[in-house]
Amino acid sequence: MLLSKAKQIVCISKTGERFKFANPDLCILENASVAINEQGMIVDIGDIDEKYLNYKIVDCRGRCVLPGLIDAHTHPCYAGDRSGEFKMKLEGATYMEIHNKGGGIMYTSRCVNQSSQEELEQILESGIKRAIRNGTTTMEAKSGFGLSTDGEVKQLLTIEAVSKRSPIEIVQTYLGAHALPPGLSEKQAEQDIINNQIPQIKKLIDEDKIHPEFVDVFCEKGIYELESTKNILQEGAKIGLIPSFHGEELNHLESAKLGADLGAIAISHLEHLSKEGIQAMAEKKVVGVILPTTQFILKLQPPPVREMIDSGVPTALATDYCPNAYCMSLPFTMSLACLNLKMRPNEALCAVTLNAAAALNRHKTIGSIEIGKQGDFVILDAPTWEHLIYQIADSPIWKVIKKGKIIYEYL
């Protein structure tokens, strides 16, 4: 395939960088082309059309070619309808008030446990299709609504089954510690995860039945606090799972420092991140995954995004797609980040490409348009790449390409 004569090719990087930081150079090429071989890999970039006349031509004149977008934090494997909670939030109910009344995660958990794997697969696939229309070519997917060994296994088996037939790459995360199961204390829930869930996860990994790469914990006051979070992340690491967890969302617990000390690859949310936490994450290059949709919907205090970026914290954006934040659109997420969280547009684009790839340990293969990387692209029917953010909630996506194959096109 040859993406021919694009008005702009936004490479993001030319030198194999892992991250981009404040006000980054996007390495934009004008009136250039990209060649992708039959294996779906980028083999050439520039004024190259004469060399690839036998390739399938995609005429990109007047259009912009960007790397495929990467959603580094989602909860797409769920069941049930929580639209009624939207009204409760508008009337002033907080996240934890809804949770303590049996709504939120607890309601979704009941629905997941009452659903068959086939039903969960249908819901997951529907969400993936909508994400693709919004330019997503790689998506992280968490468990976390099972709240028991059987429930978490069912979710991971669901994600595994769907990932095998999905047109995009699905990156699996085990999130056994998402909420306290009914009737269990924090310590009891921690011990259930360590003694029952994680050994079963390891068994299924060894049997090649599931392939989670990360271990996650909802580190929060009154749920899984620092000690439990540390113990669960360390136990997950023993079976080869990389720590990547929720931290500093509703309360400040010093979880950023914990993550840096444990070698976490990423920490998400970070509304209550302290200056000391920023410093710790910057020193260890822990990716901060910001979730503007959740902050906006729950009316939380804004995370210190400007301070993070200016201090050298590699910063990514994600949708947090879940029943609480029903949004599969990374372009809309980018718009929110720029409008509400002081991100520059070029920083927002890097946050859903190269930095998001780093959060998923994939910066060597995706996240930028470089020779040797996968041919994952979003093509905009727009004169400049900024229209992806500027056209709020109606991005001008023309085609989405995964490993050299068109998986969505606007007709």
N, C-alpha and C positions, 0 to 999 in steps of 0.2 A: 504494500500500500504506500502511496505517495500523497501526503497532504501538501498540495501544491500552491505555491505563491501566496501564502497567507499575508495579510496586511501586517499582522504582528504574530511572532512566535515568542511567547513568554517562557523562557527556559528556566527561570528561577536561579539556576546554578550552572556553571560551566566547569567547575573544578572539583566535583565530587564532595562538596561540603556536606556536613551532617545537619547543621542548623543555619538559620538566618536570624539576625538580631534586629536592632533598631534601624528604621528607615532603610531597608535593604535595596541594593541594586537587583533588579529582576532579570537582568541579562536579556533584554528584549532585542530580537532581530526583526528587521523590517523587510517585507516582500521576500520572504524566505520559505523554504520547503523542508519537510521532514520525511525521511524514508524509513519504513518499518518492514522487516523481513517476514518470511512465512512463519517463523517461530514467535512473532509478536514483539520482537526487540528492535529498538531504535538503532539504525546502522549509519545514518548520515543526516546532516543538518546544514542548511545554507542554500546557496545558489546551485542546486544539484539536479535540476529536472532532466537535463540532457543525459545523465547517467542512468536514469531509471524510467525510460520510456516504456519498458515492458511491465511496469508495476500498475496496479489498479490506481487510477487517479481520482483523488477527491479535490475538486476545485475549491480552494479556500480564498480566492481573491475577494478582497473587501471584508474578510473575516479574521478572527483572532483565534489562535491555537494556544491553549493552556494545558498544563499537566492535569490529569484526572484528579478529582477532589477526593480527599481521604477523611473519613469520619472516624475519629479516634476514640469516641466514647458514646455507645448506644446501649439501650436495653430493649431490643426489638422482639424478644421472644416472650410474649405475654398472652393473656386472655382477659376477657371482661371489658366493660365499658365504664370509664371513669369520667364521662362528660359531666355528670352531675356535680362533681367536685369543683368544676370550673366556676359555677355559681357560688359555691361556698367560699372560694378564694376571693371572688369579687366582693363578697359581703364581709371580708376581713379575716376569715379563718386562716390560720397559719398551717404550714406543712405538718408540724408536729401535732397540732390540734386535730387535724384530719386523721393523721396516723393513729393517735391515741383513741379515736372513736371507732377504730376498726377499718378505716378507709386507707387510701394510699397503697403502700406496698402490701399491707395485710389483706386488703380486698383482692388485689391482683394475685397474690399468692393462693388464696382460696380458689380463684377462677382457674389458675394454672393447674393446680392439683386436681381439679374436677374435669379438666380437659384431656382429650387423648393426644398422643404425639402427632397424629395426623392433623388434628385441629390446630395445634400450635404451629405446625409446618405451614399451613395455609396462611395464617396470620403473618408469620415471619416473611414468607415469600411476597405477600402483598406489600409489606413495608419496604422490602428491598427494591421492588419495582418502582415505587414512588421515589425512593432515594436515587435510583439511577436517572430518573427524569430530571432530577435536580443536580446532576453532574457527578454523583458519587461513583467512584470506580473501585474503592477499597473501603470496607466497613468493619469496624470492631463490633462484636456482639457478646454481651454478657449473659450469664445465667443470673440467678439472684432472686427469683420469685418462687423457688421451690421451698426454701427454708427447711429442708430435710434432705437426707441422703437420696431417697428415691426421687424427690422433686427436682433436686439439682441435677441428678443424672438424667432425668427425662428431658430437662431443658438442654443440656449439653448434647445429648443424642439427637435432639431436634435440630440444633444448630449444625451439628456434624452432617446430618442427612441433607439439609438444605444447602450447605456450603458445597457439597459435591456436585450439585446441579445448578448452582447460581452462576449467572454470567459475570459477576464480580467476585473479588476475593473477600471472604468472610474470615476475620481473625477472632479466634475464640478466647474468652476470658471466663475463668471460674470465679463467681462472686457468691460463695456460700454465706458470707457474713454481711448480708444486706439489711437485715432487721432481726430482732430477737423473736424466735418462734414462740407462739403462745404457751405460757406456762413455764418458760425457761428463763433463768437469770442470765445475766451477761456471762458469768463464769461457766454455767452449765452449757450455754450455747457455744461458747468457745471450745469447751472440751468435746462437745458433739462433733464440731467441725474437725478438730484435730484428730480425734480417736476414731471417728466413723466416716465422715465425708471424704477427707483427703486420702485416706487409705483406699477407699473405693474409686476415687478419681484416678489414683495411681494405677490401680488394677486395670481399669479400662484403657488408660493410656498404654500400658504394657501390652494389652491385647489388641492395640491398634484400632480401638473402637471410637475414641474421641481424641481430639488434638488441641486441648487448650494450651495457650502459651503464657498467660498471665494469671496472677492471683490478685484479687481485689477485695477490699474491706470498706464498708461504710464507717469510717472513723468519725464518731460523733458522740457528744455528751449524752449519756443515758442509753446509748446503744452499744457500740463497740468502742471503748475508750482506748487510751494509748497502749496499755499493757496487753490487752486482748488483741489489738491490731498488730502489735509487734509479734506476738506469739503466732498468730495465724499466718502472717506474711512470711515469717521465718520457716514455718512448717511447709507452706506451699513451695518456698524456694528449695527445700530439701528434695522435692520431687521434680525439680527443674522448671517450676513456674516463676516468671519474673514478676516482682512486686510492682503494681500499678494500681493506685487506690484513690478513693474519695477522701478528701481532707479539707479542713478549715472552712466548711460550708456554712453551718449555722452557728457555730461557736469556735473560738480560738482554743485549740488544744495542743499546740506545738507539734502537730502532725507533719508539718513540712520538714522540720528538723529530724523527726523520726525517719521520714522517707529518705532524706539525704544520707542519714547514718546507715540505713539498711541497703543503700544502693538501688532504691526504686528508680525505674526508668521514667515514671511520670506520676504526677499527683493532679487530681481533677477537682474542680470547683474553685476553692481558694478565696472565697469572699472575705474571710477573716485572716488572711495571710499577714503576718507581722513583718517588720523590717528584718528581724533576725531570720525569719523563715525565708524571706527573699534572698538574703545573703547565703544561707545554707544551700538553697536550690541553685543559685548562680554558681557557687563554688563547685558543686558536684554535677552541674549541668543536668539537673532533673527537669524534665519537660513539664511546664505548667499547662494543663489542659483546661482552658476557660470555656464555660458553658453559658453563653449569653441568654439563651432561651429560658433556662431555668431561673436565672437571676431576674429576668424581666417578668416572668409569669408569677413568681413567688414574691416579687418586690423586695428582694434581698438587697443588702448593701452591696455596691459594686465592688468586685475584686480589684486590687491595686494593679491593674494591667499596665498602665504607663510606667509605674515604678518598677515592675517586674522586667519589662522589656529594656528599659534604660539601665537597669542594673545587671543585665546579661543573663537573665533567665530565658532559656529557649521556650517560646510560647506558642501553643497550638490552640485551635478552636475546634469544637465539636458540637453536634446538635443536642446531645443527651436525649435522643429520641426514645420516648417511653410513654406510658399512659399519663404521666404527670406533665411532660413537655412534648406534646404531640406535634413534632416538627421533624421532617426529614430533609429540610432544605439547608444545605451549607451556605448557599448564596444569601439567604435571609439571615442566617446566623452571622455571616460576615457583616451585613448591613447593620445589625444590632451592635456588633462589636465596635464598629466605627462611630455610630451615632451615640451610643451610651457609655462606651468604655474607653474612649480616647485612643483607639487604635487607628493608625494610618492605613489607608487602603492597601498599600504594598505590604505592610506587616500582616494584614488580615489574609492576603493571598498566600503568603509564605506559611501562615498558621494552619491552612487547610491543605497544604501540599507538602513541602519538605519537612517542616517541623512536625506535622502530624505523622508523616512517615517515620520520623525518628521516635515519636512516642510509641509507635507500634514495632520498633526495631526493624524497619524496612527502608531506611534511608539509602541503602546501597542499591536498591532495585526499583523504587518508585519515588515520586515526589518532585521530580524535576525532569526536564526534557534534555537528556544527555545521551550521547552514544553509549550503548551497552545497557541502558535501562529499559524497562518494559515500555511498550507503546501504549500508554494510558493517556487519553486526551479528552478535554472538553473543547469543542469548537463553538465560538460565539458568533452569531449573526449580528455583529456590531463593529463599529470602526475602531474601538479601543477596548482593552481588557477591562477597564474600570467599569464598563457597563454591567459586568457581573454583579457588582455591588450597588452601583448607582440606580439601576432599575429595580427598585425595592419590591420584593415578593413576586416578581415577574421577570426573572432573568432570561436573557435572549439566547438560551442554549439551543444550538442547531443540531449538533451531533455529540454523542458520547461514545468513546472508543476504549475498549479494554483489550490489551495485548494484540492490537492490530485488527480487532473485529468491531464493527459498528454494532453497539448494543441498544442504542436509542437514537432516533432522529425525529426532528420536528417536521411534520408534514403540513 
